[in-house]
Each structure stands twice: as structure tokens, then as C-alpha cells.
């Protein structure tokens, strides 16, 4: 018998899988059995199966905050997914479920709660998203990234942990990053991160001021799928990628300053890696406003310089001015990040899950889980 059985869930976007990917090697190194329940064909299926973890698919709906005719049929999919998840959980008989959120997790968390399987969840953003709001009552503990999040969670459940960061991201080499990009290392490196789908607003603004930027910086641009600019290939001070998986740690290591959206996962990576940054959050009209709140928290704590997208679109010169200012003052931001206890939340989240699992197992059986793999 191993140390216990852990089921992970979460999906819909890569951001809802990243923390689980970070936790997988940590659990395996301690001898736990891991399983994953996600959607039949979501991005989480491909990412998790690549890790060799047993994967179970369930039917899921999509939780929309806008009118769509499918809103009337999706509850049927969620309820069907709950029944499917119940069957999988009865087969696995796990000691705990960890949910990273997203609409994929809702039927799985509901099923675990009905089967009296303890649940720990993680809320990445400053305020809970719709999926997590639907499952708050099912969780024993809710890990979070921001001090302010506790005000929005049930009393006694919030634990400030930060986000689990993949250990690989902490092992990058600046020299390897320079080799990947072909940069000489004579100029500081600016990294532009628009998210897995990219950001048209950030891409356009950066490319508009590229001649001025490239006088002072070498630029790494993660521009999103389908957003490469063929006219800019082969520029000595500018490299562009749709998306990077292998070698991202080296690009991070090479960069001295980042421009980024304010998604919870990426800004927690910037915090863990102590990278001075400019955040351009997704505007309220294009989201529920979570990135604006995330960015405001990081600005308040001294980790980031925040620049509203509306200002960038009105005058791209504001972005160039911000880059110059933050680069001059980068040590101020790095110092604030070094003083923070948040950093990489991998151990903190792992410990919360293990503590809840061991407590619930003891209450249920009167016994303790094995301390070492056998």
C-alpha cells in the first residue's frame, strides 16, 4: 500500500491544470497514488495523460456569464458528469480530492462531497470564479494566492498558500536562454507574455514601439497561437514564439523585465522567479474583472507596475515610458518580492492537502495513513 490515493481535477483552460502539473511529481516522490478526473476531450486530458497519470473522463457543461441557448442544456451535462464522477470515485476509492477549479471540476467536486470524500480546492484569482463559488461549501480547505481572497471565502476555510509553481521553472539557465534566442547578452532582455492565446492589444502595442524598444533591449515575445508576424522574423533583437513549453524556464532565466497579462498563474510565476514586471490586465469588458483585481493586489504589495489596457491603446508611448521606468527601478520591485512569503506555493498546497487527508482518514478509521511507501 502507498501513502494514500489522491484524485486531482480541474480543467477547461491550461491555467486550471498548471498547478496540478506542479503537484504531480511532489506526490509521486512521496509514494501517493494519483488519478485525474477531467472532461472527455479538454486540454487537461492531453496534458495529464502525457504525465502517465490514470485519467477518467466525465461529461461537463460550460458555466457562462452571458446568455447562450446552451445554458439551458448544460446543467444536464453537469448532472450527468456528477453521476459519472461518482462511479469513477467509487472505483478509485480515494482518500482526498484536490480541485484546481474551472467548470470541469464542478461535477467532480459535487460527486466527492456526496460520497463524503474530503475536498481541498485552490482559488487562483483574488475573488472566486463561478466554478469555485458553486463548490465552496464542499471544500474542507481553500488555498488561495492573495491575502484579500480570504474575505470572499467561508470563514475558517481559507489558507494563504500562493500557487504551486512547476519546479522546472526554477531551474532555468540564462546562458541556455540566450542560446535559444540567439541574443548576445550585451543588452537586457524584455519578455512579453500575452497568455496561451496571446493578446492582440499587447502584441500590437509592443510591435508598434519595437524600433525604440530594440535600441535598449533584446525582446522575447510570446504572442499566442496564430499571432506570429512574418515581417519580423530574423530580427537580431527580437524573437517571437506562439507558445513555449520546452525551454520556458531558460527564457524566464534570461529575462530582466516582463510585460504580461495578469492571469493568476503567470503573475505567481513572475513572483516566484522575482522578475520585475509591468502588468496589463484584461479589461472588465472582456472578462469578469479578475485580472484587474489580481494586478491591483500585486501593485499594492509592490510587486508590479500596472498599466491599464485603455491607456496603452490610447498612447503606446505610455508602454515605452513604463518599460524605461520599471527597468530603472527594477530592484525596488525585486526587493518587495524577496520580502514576500508567498513565492512558490508548492509545498504549502501539498501540506494542506496531506494534512486534511490524514486528519479525515484518522477520523474515519481511527488509524493513520502509512508514512512511507511500501
N, C-alpha and C positions, 0 to 999 in steps of 0.2 A: 504493500500500500504506500502511495505517495503521501505528501503532506496534506492533501485536500484537493477537491475539484473546484475549479473556478470557471464560470461561464462569463465571457465578455460579450457585450452587444453595443451597437451604435453604428450609424451609417447614414447614407444619403449624400454626403459630401466627404472629401478626403479629410477635412478638418475634424469630422466626427470619428475618424479611425486612427488618426495620428497618435493620440495618447495611448490607445490600446496597443499599437505597434511598439511604442516605447516600453510598455509594461510587460510585453510577452517574454523577452529574454530574461527579465528580472524574475518573473515567476518560474520560468523553466529552470533557471540556475538554482532555485531553492527546492526543486522537486515537485512542484504542483502540477496537476493535470489541467490542461487548458482546453476549452471548447469555445466556439463562437457561434452565435445565432444572429443572422442578419437577413437581408432581403434576398430574393432568389437571384437577382441579376444586378445588384447595385455595385458601386465601386469597391465597397468593403469586401465583397466576395473574392475579387481578383487579388486584392492586397493581402487578405488573410490567408487564402489558400497558398500564396507564394511563400508564406512562413511555415507551411506544413502543419497548420492547426486544423483539427477536425471542424468542418463548417456545416451548419444546418440552416437551410433557407426557410423563410416563412413569408406569407402574404403580408403586404403592408399597403397602407394608403399614403397620402401625402397631405400634411397639415398646411393648408393655405390660409393666409390672412386676407385674401381677396375673393371676390365672387367667381366661382367656376362651377359649371354644371356637375363636374366630378366630385365636388364637395358633398353631393347628395349620395353618392355611391361609395366613396372611400371609407366611411365608417363600417361598411360591410366587410371591406378588405381588412380593416384593423381588427375587427372581432374575429374574423376567420383566422388571421395571423395569431391572435391570442390563443385560440384553440390549438393551432399547430405548435406554437411555442410550448404550451402545456405538455403536449405529447413528447416533445424533444426533452424538456426538463425532467419529465418522469423517467425517461430512458437514461439520461445522464446522471441524475440524482446529485446535483452539485451542492457544495457547501455554501456558495455565495454567488451572486450575480453582480457584475460591475457594468454600469451603463455610462457610456460617453455621450448619450443623447442623440438627437436627430429623430425624425419621425419613425425611422426603422425600429428604434428602441421601445417605443410606446407599448406595442402588444406584448413584447418580451417581458418588460418590467411588470406589466399588469398580470401576466401569467405567473411570474415568480412570486408576486405578492399573494395571489390566490393560493399558491402551493406552500405558502409560509417559508419561502426561501429568502434569506436576508438579502437586501439590495443596498449597494453603495453606488451613488451616481456622481458625476462630475459636471459642473456648470462652468463653461469656459468664459462666457461673457459676464459683464457686470450685473445685468439683470437676466433672470431665467428666460430662455426661449420657450415657445409654445409647447414643444415636446416635453421639456423638463417640468413645466408648470402642470402638465397633465399627470405627471408621475411623482411629484414632490412628496405626496403622502405615503408613497410606497417605500421610500428610502429610509434606512436607518441613519445614514450619514450622507451629507452632500459636500463634496470637495469643491473648492472654488479658487479662482485666480486673484480676485480683487477684495480688499477689505470691505468695500461698500456692499458687496453681494449679500453678506450676512443679514442686512436689513430687509432683504426681499425673500428670505428663506424661513421655513418654520423654526421656531425658537429651539435652540439646543442641537440642531442638526448640522449647521454649517461648520466646516473646518477649512481654514485658510491654508491651502497647500501649494498653490501655484500649479502650473501644468507640467505633466510628465514630458520631458524632452528626450528624444532618442539619443542614447549615449554616443552614437556615431557622430552626431553633430558637434560634439565636444572634442573630437579627435582630429579636427582639420589641420592642414598644413598650409601656411601662407605660400611657401615655395611651390607646393603642388598646385595651388590655386593660380599662381602666376604662370605656371607651365600650361595649365588648361586654357588660359585666356590668351597666352602669348604676350602678356604685358611685361615690361622691363622691370617694374618695381621702382622706377625712378619717380613716379607720381603717386599720390594717394589714390585709393580705389573707392569709387562710389558704386554701391549696389542698389538697383531699383527693383522692387518686388511688388508686383501688382496682383498677386494671388494666382491660384492654379488656372483660372480663366482669363487672367490678365485684367488690365484696367485701361479702357480707351482714353479716359481723361488723363491719367498719369503718363501713358505711352505718348500721347500727343504732346503734352507739356514738355516732357524730357527731350523728345526729339526736336522740338522747336528751339530749345536752348542748347542743343547738343554742341554747336560750334564753340559757344562760350564755356560750357562745362568741360569739354575735352582739352581746353587750354590748360586747365588746372588739375583735371582728374582723368584717370582711366575709368571707364564705366562698364559695369556688368548689368545687363538689362534682362530680367526675367519677365517677358512681355505677354506670356499666355498663348495658348493654342491658337494657331491661325493668325497671329499678330506680328510675325516677323516682317521687317521692312527690307525687301530685296535691294533697295538702293543704298543700304547702309552696311552691307556685307563687306568684310575685308578692311574696315576702318581700323587703323592701328590703335586708337584709344577707345574703341567701343566694340563690345561683343554682345550678341543677343541670343537668348535661348527661349524657346517656347516654354519649356519646363525642364527642371533638372532633378533627377533622383540620385544617380550615382555621381558623387563628387560634390554635392551641395555643401558638405562640411568644409571642403577646401575653398570654395568660393566665399563662404562666410569668413573663414580664417584670413582670406586675402583682403576683405573689405575693411575700410576705415570709417565709413559712414553709410547709412542706408536710408533710402526713401521707400516707404512702404504703406500699403493699406493698413488698417487697424484691426484685422481679424485677430481673435484671441490667441490662436496658436502661433502665428508668426511673431506677434509682439512679445510673447513669452519666450520665444527662441532668441529674439534680439536682447531681451533682458538677461537670459541665462548666459549668452555669449558676450554680454557687456559691449554692445555695439551702439554708439551714438546714432540717433535716428530722427528722421522727420516723418511724422505720420499724416497721411491724407485720408481720413476716414470716409467710407462710403456714405454719401449724403442720406438724409432721412427719407427723401422721396423714393430712393432706390432700395430701402431696407427698413427694418423696424427701428433703426437708430442705435443698434447695439455697438457699432464701431465708433460712433461719436462718443458714447459713454466710456468705452474702453480707452479711447485716446485721452479723454478728459482725466481719467484716473491716472494714466501714465504721466500726463503733463503735471498733474498735481503733485505726484511723487518725485518729480524732477528727472524722470527717465527719458522724456521725449519732448520734441518741439512739434506742436500741432498746427497744421495749415489746412483750413477748410478748402474743399474742392472748388467751391464757388470763387474763392479768391484766386486760385490757380487758373481757373478758366477765364476769369476777367483780365488777368495780367500774369502771363508766365514769368515775367521778371521777378515776381514775388517768390517763386520757387528758387530761382537762382540766388536771390538775396538770402533766403533761408539756408540754402546749402552753404554759402560762404560763412554765414553767422554761426551755424551749428558746428561746422568744421573748426572754426576758430575757438569755439567754446566747448569742444567735444569732451575735454577732461572733466568738465563740470557734470555732464550727463553720465559719464562712465563712473565717476566717483559716487553719484547717487545710486547707481545700480549696484555698485560694490557694497554699499552700506545696507542694501535691502536683504531681507531674509527670505524673499520669495524665490528668486532664481529658478533652478531646476526642481520641479515638484515631484520627480520620480519616486524618491524614497518616501516622501511624505504621503503620497497617494497609496503607494504599496503598503505602507504601515497601517493606514486607516483600513484598507480592505482586509488585511490579515487580522487586525485587532477585532473588527466586527465579526469576521468569520470564526475566529477562535472563541469569542465570547458566546456567540449564538450556538456554536457546536457544544460548548460546555453546558449551556442552559438546557439544551435539548437532550443530551445524552448523559450528562454527568461525567463525561470523560474529556480529556484534552486531545487535540489533534497531534499526530506524530511530529516530533521536532526535526527529524532528519529523514531523508528519503531511504526507503528500504528496497 
